[in-house]
Amino acid sequence: MVVAVTEAVEDRKGAVSYNRPVFSVVSNTLSDEAALQADKMDGTLQEYLSSYLKAEKPTEEEKESEPEVVYSEPAIVADPF
């Protein structure tokens, strides 16, 4: 199935204005050439997503090297006057 964005409709939610895409089915079949190109582009996308998502997650080594944050109550200091 081939789907395309056929138009963008202006929409609004509260103070935010945005364009909402409208999708339509262009064809129910995909040529062999187009399928090969889509597979190739999917491979490129998967490589990118793998590196992007891996970069967001700290490794165990990075987790261990992060300083521990300790919270304590502020010390009470007597008024010197």
mmCIF file of the N, C-alpha and C atoms, coordinates in Angstrom:
data_MODEL
# 
_entry.id   MODEL 
# 
loop_
_atom_site.group_PDB 
_atom_site.id 
_atom_site.type_symbol 
_atom_site.label_atom_id 
_atom_site.label_alt_id 
_atom_site.label_comp_id 
_atom_site.label_asym_id 
_atom_site.label_entity_id 
_atom_site.label_seq_id 
_atom_site.pdbx_PDB_ins_code 
_atom_site.Cartn_x 
_atom_site.Cartn_y 
_atom_site.Cartn_z 
_atom_site.occupancy 
_atom_site.B_iso_or_equiv 
_atom_site.pdbx_formal_charge 
_atom_site.auth_seq_id 
_atom_site.auth_comp_id 
_atom_site.auth_asym_id 
_atom_site.auth_atom_id 
_atom_site.pdbx_PDB_model_num 
ATOM 1   N N  . MET A 1 1  ? 0.851  -1.162 0.000  1.00 0.00 ? 1  MET A N  1 
ATOM 2   C CA . MET A 1 1  ? 0.000  0.000  0.000  1.00 0.00 ? 1  MET A CA 1 
ATOM 3   C C  . MET A 1 1  ? 0.903  1.234  0.000  1.00 0.00 ? 1  MET A C  1 
ATOM 4   N N  . VAL A 1 2  ? 0.578  2.199  -0.809 1.00 0.00 ? 2  VAL A N  1 
ATOM 5   C CA . VAL A 1 2  ? 1.326  3.446  -0.882 1.00 0.00 ? 2  VAL A CA 1 
ATOM 6   C C  . VAL A 1 2  ? 0.450  4.549  -0.310 1.00 0.00 ? 2  VAL A C  1 
ATOM 7   N N  . VAL A 1 3  ? 0.983  5.239  0.698  1.00 0.00 ? 3  VAL A N  1 
ATOM 8   C CA . VAL A 1 3  ? 0.252  6.310  1.360  1.00 0.00 ? 3  VAL A CA 1 
ATOM 9   C C  . VAL A 1 3  ? 1.024  7.605  1.174  1.00 0.00 ? 3  VAL A C  1 
ATOM 10  N N  . ALA A 1 4  ? 0.301  8.690  0.988  1.00 0.00 ? 4  ALA A N  1 
ATOM 11  C CA . ALA A 1 4  ? 0.945  9.992  0.808  1.00 0.00 ? 4  ALA A CA 1 
ATOM 12  C C  . ALA A 1 4  ? 0.221  11.041 1.625  1.00 0.00 ? 4  ALA A C  1 
ATOM 13  N N  . VAL A 1 5  ? 0.949  12.086 1.972  1.00 0.00 ? 5  VAL A N  1 
ATOM 14  C CA . VAL A 1 5  ? 0.330  13.245 2.602  1.00 0.00 ? 5  VAL A CA 1 
ATOM 15  C C  . VAL A 1 5  ? -0.228 14.078 1.455  1.00 0.00 ? 5  VAL A C  1 
ATOM 16  N N  . THR A 1 6  ? -1.548 14.217 1.407  1.00 0.00 ? 6  THR A N  1 
ATOM 17  C CA . THR A 1 6  ? -2.173 14.921 0.290  1.00 0.00 ? 6  THR A CA 1 
ATOM 18  C C  . THR A 1 6  ? -2.456 16.384 0.580  1.00 0.00 ? 6  THR A C  1 
ATOM 19  N N  . GLU A 1 7  ? -2.526 16.731 1.837  1.00 0.00 ? 7  GLU A N  1 
ATOM 20  C CA . GLU A 1 7  ? -2.730 18.133 2.205  1.00 0.00 ? 7  GLU A CA 1 
ATOM 21  C C  . GLU A 1 7  ? -2.415 18.330 3.680  1.00 0.00 ? 7  GLU A C  1 
ATOM 22  N N  . ALA A 1 8  ? -2.340 19.581 4.080  1.00 0.00 ? 8  ALA A N  1 
ATOM 23  C CA . ALA A 1 8  ? -2.133 19.925 5.485  1.00 0.00 ? 8  ALA A CA 1 
ATOM 24  C C  . ALA A 1 8  ? -3.270 20.867 5.887  1.00 0.00 ? 8  ALA A C  1 
ATOM 25  N N  . VAL A 1 9  ? -3.935 20.522 6.952  1.00 0.00 ? 9  VAL A N  1 
ATOM 26  C CA . VAL A 1 9  ? -5.068 21.303 7.423  1.00 0.00 ? 9  VAL A CA 1 
ATOM 27  C C  . VAL A 1 9  ? -4.640 22.106 8.639  1.00 0.00 ? 9  VAL A C  1 
ATOM 28  N N  . GLU A 1 10 ? -4.896 23.407 8.607  1.00 0.00 ? 10 GLU A N  1 
ATOM 29  C CA . GLU A 1 10 ? -4.567 24.230 9.771  1.00 0.00 ? 10 GLU A CA 1 
ATOM 30  C C  . GLU A 1 10 ? -5.487 23.845 10.911 1.00 0.00 ? 10 GLU A C  1 
ATOM 31  N N  . ASP A 1 11 ? -4.905 23.700 12.093 1.00 0.00 ? 11 ASP A N  1 
ATOM 32  C CA . ASP A 1 11 ? -5.673 23.301 13.266 1.00 0.00 ? 11 ASP A CA 1 
ATOM 33  C C  . ASP A 1 11 ? -5.202 24.127 14.443 1.00 0.00 ? 11 ASP A C  1 
ATOM 34  N N  . ARG A 1 12 ? -5.945 24.084 15.515 1.00 0.00 ? 12 ARG A N  1 
ATOM 35  C CA . ARG A 1 12 ? -5.600 24.884 16.680 1.00 0.00 ? 12 ARG A CA 1 
ATOM 36  C C  . ARG A 1 12 ? -6.081 24.159 17.930 1.00 0.00 ? 12 ARG A C  1 
ATOM 37  N N  . LYS A 1 13 ? -5.239 24.190 18.961 1.00 0.00 ? 13 LYS A N  1 
ATOM 38  C CA . LYS A 1 13 ? -5.629 23.654 20.266 1.00 0.00 ? 13 LYS A CA 1 
ATOM 39  C C  . LYS A 1 13 ? -5.165 24.663 21.295 1.00 0.00 ? 13 LYS A C  1 
ATOM 40  N N  . GLY A 1 14 ? -6.102 25.364 21.878 1.00 0.00 ? 14 GLY A N  1 
ATOM 41  C CA . GLY A 1 14 ? -5.752 26.434 22.809 1.00 0.00 ? 14 GLY A CA 1 
ATOM 42  C C  . GLY A 1 14 ? -5.031 27.538 22.055 1.00 0.00 ? 14 GLY A C  1 
ATOM 43  N N  . ALA A 1 15 ? -3.860 27.921 22.545 1.00 0.00 ? 15 ALA A N  1 
ATOM 44  C CA . ALA A 1 15 ? -3.068 28.978 21.908 1.00 0.00 ? 15 ALA A CA 1 
ATOM 45  C C  . ALA A 1 15 ? -2.117 28.438 20.859 1.00 0.00 ? 15 ALA A C  1 
ATOM 46  N N  . VAL A 1 16 ? -2.102 27.124 20.669 1.00 0.00 ? 16 VAL A N  1 
ATOM 47  C CA . VAL A 1 16 ? -1.156 26.513 19.739 1.00 0.00 ? 16 VAL A CA 1 
ATOM 48  C C  . VAL A 1 16 ? -1.818 26.282 18.380 1.00 0.00 ? 16 VAL A C  1 
ATOM 49  N N  . SER A 1 17 ? -1.235 26.848 17.334 1.00 0.00 ? 17 SER A N  1 
ATOM 50  C CA . SER A 1 17 ? -1.692 26.611 15.963 1.00 0.00 ? 17 SER A CA 1 
ATOM 51  C C  . SER A 1 17 ? -0.707 25.672 15.295 1.00 0.00 ? 17 SER A C  1 
ATOM 52  N N  . TYR A 1 18 ? -1.219 24.731 14.506 1.00 0.00 ? 18 TYR A N  1 
ATOM 53  C CA . TYR A 1 18 ? -0.346 23.775 13.835 1.00 0.00 ? 18 TYR A CA 1 
ATOM 54  C C  . TYR A 1 18 ? -1.020 23.279 12.561 1.00 0.00 ? 18 TYR A C  1 
ATOM 55  N N  . ASN A 1 19 ? -0.243 22.621 11.710 1.00 0.00 ? 19 ASN A N  1 
ATOM 56  C CA . ASN A 1 19 ? -0.761 22.000 10.491 1.00 0.00 ? 19 ASN A CA 1 
ATOM 57  C C  . ASN A 1 19 ? -0.822 20.500 10.700 1.00 0.00 ? 19 ASN A C  1 
ATOM 58  N N  . ARG A 1 20 ? -1.994 19.940 10.477 1.00 0.00 ? 20 ARG A N  1 
ATOM 59  C CA . ARG A 1 20 ? -2.214 18.501 10.635 1.00 0.00 ? 20 ARG A CA 1 
ATOM 60  C C  . ARG A 1 20 ? -2.186 17.841 9.257  1.00 0.00 ? 20 ARG A C  1 
ATOM 61  N N  . PRO A 1 21 ? -1.341 16.828 9.048  1.00 0.00 ? 21 PRO A N  1 
ATOM 62  C CA . PRO A 1 21 ? -1.292 16.179 7.733  1.00 0.00 ? 21 PRO A CA 1 
ATOM 63  C C  . PRO A 1 21 ? -2.534 15.323 7.492  1.00 0.00 ? 21 PRO A C  1 
ATOM 64  N N  . VAL A 1 22 ? -2.965 15.267 6.241  1.00 0.00 ? 22 VAL A N  1 
ATOM 65  C CA . VAL A 1 22 ? -4.066 14.398 5.834  1.00 0.00 ? 22 VAL A CA 1 
ATOM 66  C C  . VAL A 1 22 ? -3.454 13.336 4.929  1.00 0.00 ? 22 VAL A C  1 
ATOM 67  N N  . PHE A 1 23 ? -3.611 12.069 5.303  1.00 0.00 ? 23 PHE A N  1 
ATOM 68  C CA . PHE A 1 23 ? -3.033 10.956 4.565  1.00 0.00 ? 23 PHE A CA 1 
ATOM 69  C C  . PHE A 1 23 ? -4.083 10.328 3.659  1.00 0.00 ? 23 PHE A C  1 
ATOM 70  N N  . SER A 1 24 ? -3.664 9.896  2.475  1.00 0.00 ? 24 SER A N  1 
ATOM 71  C CA . SER A 1 24 ? -4.557 9.212  1.540  1.00 0.00 ? 24 SER A CA 1 
ATOM 72  C C  . SER A 1 24 ? -3.812 8.043  0.911  1.00 0.00 ? 24 SER A C  1 
ATOM 73  N N  . VAL A 1 25 ? -4.560 6.986  0.600  1.00 0.00 ? 25 VAL A N  1 
ATOM 74  C CA . VAL A 1 25 ? -3.982 5.838  -0.090 1.00 0.00 ? 25 VAL A CA 1 
ATOM 75  C C  . VAL A 1 25 ? -3.835 6.218  -1.558 1.00 0.00 ? 25 VAL A C  1 
ATOM 76  N N  . VAL A 1 26 ? -2.618 6.119  -2.069 1.00 0.00 ? 26 VAL A N  1 
ATOM 77  C CA . VAL A 1 26 ? -2.342 6.453  -3.460 1.00 0.00 ? 26 VAL A CA 1 
ATOM 78  C C  . VAL A 1 26 ? -2.484 5.217  -4.339 1.00 0.00 ? 26 VAL A C  1 
ATOM 79  N N  . SER A 1 27 ? -2.036 4.077  -3.816 1.00 0.00 ? 27 SER A N  1 
ATOM 80  C CA . SER A 1 27 ? -2.081 2.841  -4.590 1.00 0.00 ? 27 SER A CA 1 
ATOM 81  C C  . SER A 1 27 ? -2.085 1.662  -3.625 1.00 0.00 ? 27 SER A C  1 
ATOM 82  N N  . ASN A 1 28 ? -2.694 0.585  -4.065 1.00 0.00 ? 28 ASN A N  1 
ATOM 83  C CA . ASN A 1 28 ? -2.692 -0.631 -3.240 1.00 0.00 ? 28 ASN A CA 1 
ATOM 84  C C  . ASN A 1 28 ? -1.542 -1.556 -3.587 1.00 0.00 ? 28 ASN A C  1 
ATOM 85  N N  . THR A 1 29 ? -0.746 -1.207 -4.606 1.00 0.00 ? 29 THR A N  1 
ATOM 86  C CA . THR A 1 29 ? 0.387  -2.032 -5.008 1.00 0.00 ? 29 THR A CA 1 
ATOM 87  C C  . THR A 1 29 ? 1.652  -1.187 -5.040 1.00 0.00 ? 29 THR A C  1 
ATOM 88  N N  . LEU A 1 30 ? 2.769  -1.866 -4.937 1.00 0.00 ? 30 LEU A N  1 
ATOM 89  C CA . LEU A 1 30 ? 4.070  -1.207 -4.944 1.00 0.00 ? 30 LEU A CA 1 
ATOM 90  C C  . LEU A 1 30 ? 4.941  -1.920 -5.961 1.00 0.00 ? 30 LEU A C  1 
ATOM 91  N N  . SER A 1 31 ? 5.555  -1.176 -6.862 1.00 0.00 ? 31 SER A N  1 
ATOM 92  C CA . SER A 1 31 ? 6.408  -1.805 -7.874 1.00 0.00 ? 31 SER A CA 1 
ATOM 93  C C  . SER A 1 31 ? 7.616  -2.438 -7.194 1.00 0.00 ? 31 SER A C  1 
ATOM 94  N N  . ASP A 1 32 ? 8.219  -3.391 -7.867 1.00 0.00 ? 32 ASP A N  1 
ATOM 95  C CA . ASP A 1 32 ? 9.409  -4.063 -7.327 1.00 0.00 ? 32 ASP A CA 1 
ATOM 96  C C  . ASP A 1 32 ? 10.531 -3.052 -7.080 1.00 0.00 ? 32 ASP A C  1 
ATOM 97  N N  . GLU A 1 33 ? 10.695 -2.120 -8.015 1.00 0.00 ? 33 GLU A N  1 
ATOM 98  C CA . GLU A 1 33 ? 11.744 -1.104 -7.878 1.00 0.00 ? 33 GLU A CA 1 
ATOM 99  C C  . GLU A 1 33 ? 11.493 -0.211 -6.656 1.00 0.00 ? 33 GLU A C  1 
ATOM 100 N N  . ALA A 1 34 ? 10.235 0.191  -6.483 1.00 0.00 ? 34 ALA A N  1 
ATOM 101 C CA . ALA A 1 34 ? 9.892  1.033  -5.340 1.00 0.00 ? 34 ALA A CA 1 
ATOM 102 C C  . ALA A 1 34 ? 10.059 0.261  -4.031 1.00 0.00 ? 34 ALA A C  1 
ATOM 103 N N  . ALA A 1 35 ? 9.721  -1.032 -4.035 1.00 0.00 ? 35 ALA A N  1 
ATOM 104 C CA . ALA A 1 35 ? 9.874  -1.855 -2.835 1.00 0.00 ? 35 ALA A CA 1 
ATOM 105 C C  . ALA A 1 35 ? 11.350 -1.980 -2.456 1.00 0.00 ? 35 ALA A C  1 
ATOM 106 N N  . LEU A 1 36 ? 12.230 -2.175 -3.458 1.00 0.00 ? 36 LEU A N  1 
ATOM 107 C CA . LEU A 1 36 ? 13.665 -2.252 -3.174 1.00 0.00 ? 36 LEU A CA 1 
ATOM 108 C C  . LEU A 1 36 ? 14.188 -0.934 -2.610 1.00 0.00 ? 36 LEU A C  1 
ATOM 109 N N  . GLN A 1 37 ? 13.731 0.172  -3.181 1.00 0.00 ? 37 GLN A N  1 
ATOM 110 C CA . GLN A 1 37 ? 14.162 1.480  -2.693 1.00 0.00 ? 37 GLN A CA 1 
ATOM 111 C C  . GLN A 1 37 ? 13.655 1.708  -1.268 1.00 0.00 ? 37 GLN A C  1 
ATOM 112 N N  . ALA A 1 38 ? 12.419 1.308  -0.996 1.00 0.00 ? 38 ALA A N  1 
ATOM 113 C CA . ALA A 1 38 ? 11.868 1.458  0.356  1.00 0.00 ? 38 ALA A CA 1 
ATOM 114 C C  . ALA A 1 38 ? 12.656 0.618  1.361  1.00 0.00 ? 38 ALA A C  1 
ATOM 115 N N  . ASP A 1 39 ? 13.021 -0.608 0.981  1.00 0.00 ? 39 ASP A N  1 
ATOM 116 C CA . ASP A 1 39 ? 13.822 -1.463 1.863  1.00 0.00 ? 39 ASP A CA 1 
ATOM 117 C C  . ASP A 1 39 ? 15.183 -0.835 2.141  1.00 0.00 ? 39 ASP A C  1 
ATOM 118 N N  . LYS A 1 40 ? 15.795 -0.271 1.108  1.00 0.00 ? 40 LYS A N  1 
ATOM 119 C CA . LYS A 1 40 ? 17.098 0.379  1.276  1.00 0.00 ? 40 LYS A CA 1 
ATOM 120 C C  . LYS A 1 40 ? 16.985 1.566  2.230  1.00 0.00 ? 40 LYS A C  1 
ATOM 121 N N  . MET A 1 41 ? 15.964 2.390  2.049  1.00 0.00 ? 41 MET A N  1 
ATOM 122 C CA . MET A 1 41 ? 15.778 3.551  2.912  1.00 0.00 ? 41 MET A CA 1 
ATOM 123 C C  . MET A 1 41 ? 15.436 3.128  4.346  1.00 0.00 ? 41 MET A C  1 
ATOM 124 N N  . ASP A 1 42 ? 14.695 2.024  4.490  1.00 0.00 ? 42 ASP A N  1 
ATOM 125 C CA . ASP A 1 42 ? 14.397 1.519  5.824  1.00 0.00 ? 42 ASP A CA 1 
ATOM 126 C C  . ASP A 1 42 ? 15.678 1.089  6.525  1.00 0.00 ? 42 ASP A C  1 
ATOM 127 N N  . GLY A 1 43 ? 16.597 0.471  5.795  1.00 0.00 ? 43 GLY A N  1 
ATOM 128 C CA . GLY A 1 43 ? 17.891 0.090  6.375  1.00 0.00 ? 43 GLY A CA 1 
ATOM 129 C C  . GLY A 1 43 ? 18.639 1.315  6.891  1.00 0.00 ? 43 GLY A C  1 
ATOM 130 N N  . THR A 1 44 ? 18.627 2.379  6.098  1.00 0.00 ? 44 THR A N  1 
ATOM 131 C CA . THR A 1 44 ? 19.275 3.632  6.511  1.00 0.00 ? 44 THR A CA 1 
ATOM 132 C C  . THR A 1 44 ? 18.617 4.188  7.772  1.00 0.00 ? 44 THR A C  1 
ATOM 133 N N  . LEU A 1 45 ? 17.281 4.176  7.792  1.00 0.00 ? 45 LEU A N  1 
ATOM 134 C CA . LEU A 1 45 ? 16.550 4.670  8.957  1.00 0.00 ? 45 LEU A CA 1 
ATOM 135 C C  . LEU A 1 45 ? 16.851 3.832  10.192 1.00 0.00 ? 45 LEU A C  1 
ATOM 136 N N  . GLN A 1 46 ? 16.884 2.508  10.057 1.00 0.00 ? 46 GLN A N  1 
ATOM 137 C CA . GLN A 1 46 ? 17.151 1.636  11.198 1.00 0.00 ? 46 GLN A CA 1 
ATOM 138 C C  . GLN A 1 46 ? 18.549 1.851  11.759 1.00 0.00 ? 46 GLN A C  1 
ATOM 139 N N  . GLU A 1 47 ? 19.545 2.056  10.883 1.00 0.00 ? 47 GLU A N  1 
ATOM 140 C CA . GLU A 1 47 ? 20.908 2.358  11.345 1.00 0.00 ? 47 GLU A CA 1 
ATOM 141 C C  . GLU A 1 47 ? 20.921 3.638  12.162 1.00 0.00 ? 47 GLU A C  1 
ATOM 142 N N  . TYR A 1 48 ? 20.254 4.663  11.650 1.00 0.00 ? 48 TYR A N  1 
ATOM 143 C CA . TYR A 1 48 ? 20.195 5.948  12.358 1.00 0.00 ? 48 TYR A CA 1 
ATOM 144 C C  . TYR A 1 48 ? 19.514 5.782  13.717 1.00 0.00 ? 48 TYR A C  1 
ATOM 145 N N  . LEU A 1 49 ? 18.356 5.130  13.723 1.00 0.00 ? 49 LEU A N  1 
ATOM 146 C CA . LEU A 1 49 ? 17.617 4.972  14.978 1.00 0.00 ? 49 LEU A CA 1 
ATOM 147 C C  . LEU A 1 49 ? 18.420 4.170  15.997 1.00 0.00 ? 49 LEU A C  1 
ATOM 148 N N  . SER A 1 50 ? 19.117 3.142  15.546 1.00 0.00 ? 50 SER A N  1 
ATOM 149 C CA . SER A 1 50 ? 19.934 2.338  16.461 1.00 0.00 ? 50 SER A CA 1 
ATOM 150 C C  . SER A 1 50 ? 21.003 3.191  17.134 1.00 0.00 ? 50 SER A C  1 
ATOM 151 N N  . SER A 1 51 ? 21.704 3.999  16.341 1.00 0.00 ? 51 SER A N  1 
ATOM 152 C CA . SER A 1 51 ? 22.758 4.828  16.932 1.00 0.00 ? 51 SER A CA 1 
ATOM 153 C C  . SER A 1 51 ? 22.166 5.939  17.776 1.00 0.00 ? 51 SER A C  1 
ATOM 154 N N  . TYR A 1 52 ? 21.050 6.514  17.355 1.00 0.00 ? 52 TYR A N  1 
ATOM 155 C CA . TYR A 1 52 ? 20.414 7.595  18.103 1.00 0.00 ? 52 TYR A CA 1 
ATOM 156 C C  . TYR A 1 52 ? 19.905 7.103  19.451 1.00 0.00 ? 52 TYR A C  1 
ATOM 157 N N  . LEU A 1 53 ? 19.198 5.991  19.448 1.00 0.00 ? 53 LEU A N  1 
ATOM 158 C CA . LEU A 1 53 ? 18.638 5.469  20.693 1.00 0.00 ? 53 LEU A CA 1 
ATOM 159 C C  . LEU A 1 53 ? 19.724 4.933  21.608 1.00 0.00 ? 53 LEU A C  1 
ATOM 160 N N  . LYS A 1 54 ? 20.785 4.377  21.051 1.00 0.00 ? 54 LYS A N  1 
ATOM 161 C CA . LYS A 1 54 ? 21.894 3.889  21.857 1.00 0.00 ? 54 LYS A CA 1 
ATOM 162 C C  . LYS A 1 54 ? 22.610 5.056  22.528 1.00 0.00 ? 54 LYS A C  1 
ATOM 163 N N  . ALA A 1 55 ? 22.735 6.178  21.835 1.00 0.00 ? 55 ALA A N  1 
ATOM 164 C CA . ALA A 1 55 ? 23.423 7.354  22.370 1.00 0.00 ? 55 ALA A CA 1 
ATOM 165 C C  . ALA A 1 55 ? 22.664 7.962  23.536 1.00 0.00 ? 55 ALA A C  1 
ATOM 166 N N  . GLU A 1 56 ? 21.350 7.809  23.572 1.00 0.00 ? 56 GLU A N  1 
ATOM 167 C CA . GLU A 1 56 ? 20.555 8.397  24.645 1.00 0.00 ? 56 GLU A CA 1 
ATOM 168 C C  . GLU A 1 56 ? 20.677 7.623  25.957 1.00 0.00 ? 56 GLU A C  1 
ATOM 169 N N  . LYS A 1 57 ? 20.931 6.334  25.880 1.00 0.00 ? 57 LYS A N  1 
ATOM 170 C CA . LYS A 1 57 ? 20.983 5.500  27.075 1.00 0.00 ? 57 LYS A CA 1 
ATOM 171 C C  . LYS A 1 57 ? 22.414 5.440  27.593 1.00 0.00 ? 57 LYS A C  1 
ATOM 172 N N  . PRO A 1 58 ? 22.633 5.804  28.860 1.00 0.00 ? 58 PRO A N  1 
ATOM 173 C CA . PRO A 1 58 ? 23.990 5.692  29.398 1.00 0.00 ? 58 PRO A CA 1 
ATOM 174 C C  . PRO A 1 58 ? 24.368 4.225  29.584 1.00 0.00 ? 58 PRO A C  1 
ATOM 175 N N  . THR A 1 59 ? 25.621 3.921  29.341 1.00 0.00 ? 59 THR A N  1 
ATOM 176 C CA . THR A 1 59 ? 26.107 2.563  29.550 1.00 0.00 ? 59 THR A CA 1 
ATOM 177 C C  . THR A 1 59 ? 26.258 2.321  31.048 1.00 0.00 ? 59 THR A C  1 
ATOM 178 N N  . GLU A 1 60 ? 26.472 1.067  31.437 1.00 0.00 ? 60 GLU A N  1 
ATOM 179 C CA . GLU A 1 60 ? 26.671 0.743  32.854 1.00 0.00 ? 60 GLU A CA 1 
ATOM 180 C C  . GLU A 1 60 ? 27.887 1.488  33.388 1.00 0.00 ? 60 GLU A C  1 
ATOM 181 N N  . GLU A 1 61 ? 28.932 1.585  32.561 1.00 0.00 ? 61 GLU A N  1 
ATOM 182 C CA . GLU A 1 61 ? 30.146 2.289  32.975 1.00 0.00 ? 61 GLU A CA 1 
ATOM 183 C C  . GLU A 1 61 ? 29.860 3.764  33.229 1.00 0.00 ? 61 GLU A C  1 
ATOM 184 N N  . GLU A 1 62 ? 29.065 4.381  32.359 1.00 0.00 ? 62 GLU A N  1 
ATOM 185 C CA . GLU A 1 62 ? 28.699 5.790  32.541 1.00 0.00 ? 62 GLU A CA 1 
ATOM 186 C C  . GLU A 1 62 ? 27.846 5.974  33.787 1.00 0.00 ? 62 GLU A C  1 
ATOM 187 N N  . LYS A 1 63 ? 26.936 5.027  34.043 1.00 0.00 ? 63 LYS A N  1 
ATOM 188 C CA . LYS A 1 63 ? 26.091 5.108  35.233 1.00 0.00 ? 63 LYS A CA 1 
ATOM 189 C C  . LYS A 1 63 ? 26.942 5.063  36.501 1.00 0.00 ? 63 LYS A C  1 
ATOM 190 N N  . GLU A 1 64 ? 27.963 4.179  36.514 1.00 0.00 ? 64 GLU A N  1 
ATOM 191 C CA . GLU A 1 64 ? 28.817 4.025  37.689 1.00 0.00 ? 64 GLU A CA 1 
ATOM 192 C C  . GLU A 1 64 ? 29.714 5.238  37.908 1.00 0.00 ? 64 GLU A C  1 
ATOM 193 N N  . SER A 1 65 ? 30.071 5.945  36.831 1.00 0.00 ? 65 SER A N  1 
ATOM 194 C CA . SER A 1 65 ? 30.985 7.081  36.971 1.00 0.00 ? 65 SER A CA 1 
ATOM 195 C C  . SER A 1 65 ? 30.267 8.383  37.343 1.00 0.00 ? 65 SER A C  1 
ATOM 196 N N  . GLU A 1 66 ? 28.950 8.375  37.299 1.00 0.00 ? 66 GLU A N  1 
ATOM 197 C CA . GLU A 1 66 ? 28.213 9.587  37.665 1.00 0.00 ? 66 GLU A CA 1 
ATOM 198 C C  . GLU A 1 66 ? 28.327 9.804  39.169 1.00 0.00 ? 66 GLU A C  1 
ATOM 199 N N  . PRO A 1 67 ? 28.536 11.057 39.582 1.00 0.00 ? 67 PRO A N  1 
ATOM 200 C CA . PRO A 1 67 ? 28.644 11.323 41.015 1.00 0.00 ? 67 PRO A CA 1 
ATOM 201 C C  . PRO A 1 67 ? 27.298 11.109 41.704 1.00 0.00 ? 67 PRO A C  1 
ATOM 202 N N  . GLU A 1 68 ? 27.378 10.617 42.926 1.00 0.00 ? 68 GLU A N  1 
ATOM 203 C CA . GLU A 1 68 ? 26.162 10.419 43.704 1.00 0.00 ? 68 GLU A CA 1 
ATOM 204 C C  . GLU A 1 68 ? 25.748 11.754 44.292 1.00 0.00 ? 68 GLU A C  1 
ATOM 205 N N  . VAL A 1 69 ? 24.477 12.079 44.165 1.00 0.00 ? 69 VAL A N  1 
ATOM 206 C CA . VAL A 1 69 ? 23.976 13.338 44.705 1.00 0.00 ? 69 VAL A CA 1 
ATOM 207 C C  . VAL A 1 69 ? 23.399 13.059 46.079 1.00 0.00 ? 69 VAL A C  1 
ATOM 208 N N  . VAL A 1 70 ? 23.897 13.792 47.080 1.00 0.00 ? 70 VAL A N  1 
ATOM 209 C CA . VAL A 1 70 ? 23.431 13.621 48.449 1.00 0.00 ? 70 VAL A CA 1 
ATOM 210 C C  . VAL A 1 70 ? 22.801 14.922 48.891 1.00 0.00 ? 70 VAL A C  1 
ATOM 211 N N  . TYR A 1 71 ? 21.588 14.834 49.368 1.00 0.00 ? 71 TYR A N  1 
ATOM 212 C CA . TYR A 1 71 ? 20.891 16.018 49.854 1.00 0.00 ? 71 TYR A CA 1 
ATOM 213 C C  . TYR A 1 71 ? 20.912 16.011 51.377 1.00 0.00 ? 71 TYR A C  1 
ATOM 214 N N  . SER A 1 72 ? 21.162 17.173 51.943 1.00 0.00 ? 72 SER A N  1 
ATOM 215 C CA . SER A 1 72 ? 21.136 17.284 53.402 1.00 0.00 ? 72 SER A CA 1 
ATOM 216 C C  . SER A 1 72 ? 20.501 18.610 53.780 1.00 0.00 ? 72 SER A C  1 
ATOM 217 N N  . GLU A 1 73 ? 20.087 18.682 55.013 1.00 0.00 ? 73 GLU A N  1 
ATOM 218 C CA . GLU A 1 73 ? 19.480 19.922 55.505 1.00 0.00 ? 73 GLU A CA 1 
ATOM 219 C C  . GLU A 1 73 ? 20.577 20.965 55.683 1.00 0.00 ? 73 GLU A C  1 
ATOM 220 N N  . PRO A 1 74 ? 20.279 22.241 55.411 1.00 0.00 ? 74 PRO A N  1 
ATOM 221 C CA . PRO A 1 74 ? 21.289 23.283 55.616 1.00 0.00 ? 74 PRO A CA 1 
ATOM 222 C C  . PRO A 1 74 ? 21.637 23.399 57.102 1.00 0.00 ? 74 PRO A C  1 
ATOM 223 N N  . ALA A 1 75 ? 22.887 23.722 57.371 1.00 0.00 ? 75 ALA A N  1 
ATOM 224 C CA . ALA A 1 75 ? 23.331 23.886 58.760 1.00 0.00 ? 75 ALA A CA 1 
ATOM 225 C C  . ALA A 1 75 ? 22.704 25.150 59.340 1.00 0.00 ? 75 ALA A C  1 
ATOM 226 N N  . ILE A 1 76 ? 22.366 25.086 60.620 1.00 0.00 ? 76 ILE A N  1 
ATOM 227 C CA . ILE A 1 76 ? 21.813 26.260 61.301 1.00 0.00 ? 76 ILE A CA 1 
ATOM 228 C C  . ILE A 1 76 ? 22.988 27.025 61.911 1.00 0.00 ? 76 ILE A C  1 
ATOM 229 N N  . VAL A 1 77 ? 23.089 28.286 61.550 1.00 0.00 ? 77 VAL A N  1 
ATOM 230 C CA . VAL A 1 77 ? 24.183 29.120 62.018 1.00 0.00 ? 77 VAL A CA 1 
ATOM 231 C C  . VAL A 1 77 ? 23.601 30.150 62.997 1.00 0.00 ? 77 VAL A C  1 
ATOM 232 N N  . ALA A 1 78 ? 24.222 30.253 64.164 1.00 0.00 ? 78 ALA A N  1 
ATOM 233 C CA . ALA A 1 78 ? 23.752 31.201 65.159 1.00 0.00 ? 78 ALA A CA 1 
ATOM 234 C C  . ALA A 1 78 ? 24.035 32.621 64.691 1.00 0.00 ? 78 ALA A C  1 
ATOM 235 N N  . ASP A 1 79 ? 23.155 33.532 65.009 1.00 0.00 ? 79 ASP A N  1 
ATOM 236 C CA . ASP A 1 79 ? 23.318 34.936 64.638 1.00 0.00 ? 79 ASP A CA 1 
ATOM 237 C C  . ASP A 1 79 ? 24.452 35.534 65.477 1.00 0.00 ? 79 ASP A C  1 
ATOM 238 N N  . PRO A 1 80 ? 25.540 36.031 64.816 1.00 0.00 ? 80 PRO A N  1 
ATOM 239 C CA . PRO A 1 80 ? 26.677 36.527 65.582 1.00 0.00 ? 80 PRO A CA 1 
ATOM 240 C C  . PRO A 1 80 ? 26.413 37.870 66.266 1.00 0.00 ? 80 PRO A C  1 
ATOM 241 N N  . PHE A 1 81 ? 25.307 38.507 66.030 1.00 0.00 ? 81 PHE A N  1 
ATOM 242 C CA . PHE A 1 81 ? 25.060 39.831 66.637 1.00 0.00 ? 81 PHE A CA 1 
ATOM 243 C C  . PHE A 1 81 ? 24.132 39.773 67.784 1.00 0.00 ? 81 PHE A C  1 
# 
